[in-house]
């Protein structure tokens, strides 16, 4: 049992303008008892890294449907690493993610990948199991 709710930041990096899935995920996480911060559409890697640190998020979830997940994650990872923000952070990516990109995402520090169509209860269970205390 946790002594405080899991703090999750959900972000939509880049120019992708579709956020219905991200918003529904936010609601599912909130309904599961998590504290959820949603940054909104078209966030820059710099803004996402800053918000993750400022909000003291234990989980960072990116929703990427544009196909630009590798360069966006690479830059966000660099920014978080520079500020010591990857330590103790559970990092997830969801959206249109080809299976061939999984090793590259894992090398960047992403611990969970949830392709389009993943069930919200699967994501909730993963976060509850893997999020740092």
N, C-alpha and C positions, 0 to 999 in steps of 0.2 A: 504494500500500500504506500502510495506517495503522500508526502506531507503537504504538497502543493500541486495545483493543476499543471499539466504539461503546457508549456508556452510555445505555440506554433506560429510561425510567420509564413503566409502563403503569398507568393508574388508571381506576376505575369511579366517576364522580361521581354524586351524587344518590342517589335511592332505588331505582334499578334493582337488582334482586337476581339478575340472570342474568349469570354470569361465565365460563361454560364457554369461549366463544369467546376471551375475553381470556386465559384460562389456556393455551389451545392456541396462541395467538399468542405468548405468552411463551416457550413451549417451542420454537416455530419460530425465534424470534429468537435464543434461546440456542444452538440447534443450528447456527445460522449464524455463531456466534462472538461474539455481542454479549453485553455485560453487561446483565442485565435485572433491574429492581426492579419488583415488583408490589405495589401499595399495598393491594389488597383491595377489598371491596365498600363501598358507601355512604360514599364519601369526600367531604368538604366541599371547595369551591373553595379555601378557606384552607389546608387540609391538603395538597391537591395542589400548590399553589404552593410551600408551604414544603418539601415533600419534593423537588420538582424542583430547588430551589435547594440544599438540604442535600446531596442526592446528586450534585450537579454533573452532572445529566443533560444530554446533548446532544440528546436526542430525548424529547419528551413525547407519548405516545399515550393518547388518551381513548377509552373504549368506552362508547357511550351508546345504549341501546335504548329509553329512556323517552320520547323526543321532546322532551326539555328541553335539547337540545344548545346552542341559541343563548343562553339566559340563563346556563347553566353556563359555556360558553366565554367569554362576555362577562366574567363575574366573574373567572374564572381569568386571563384576559388582563389585566384591570385590576390584579390582585394581582401578577402577574409583572412588568408594566410598572413599577409602583410601586417594585419592588425591583431593577430592571434585569435581570430574568431572561429577557426575550424576545429580547435580543440574542444571536445565535449559537445559538438554539434552533430545532430542527426540530420543528414542532407538527403532529400528525396527529389526526384524529378518525375513528372507525369506528362503524358501527351503522346504525340506522334514520335515515338522513339524506336528506331529500327534495332532489332536484336544485335546486329553487327556493331552497334555503338556502345553496348554494355561494358566491354572491357575498358574503353577510353573513359567512360563516365566513372567507373569504379576507380580508375587510376587518379582521377581528380578528387576523389573523396566522397562521391555519391554512394550512399549505402542502400538505397531503395529506388527501383525504377518501376513505375506503374503506367503501362501503356494505356492509351485511350480504351475505354470499356472496362477498366479494372473496377471491381466492386468496392464501394466505400468501406464496407465492414472489414475488408482485407487490409485497406490502408490504415484504418483506425487500429486494428489489432497489431499491425506491424509497428506503428508508432508507440502504442502502449507497451509493447514488448522491448523495443530497442532504444527508446528515448533515454538519454542520460538523466540521472536523478537530480 
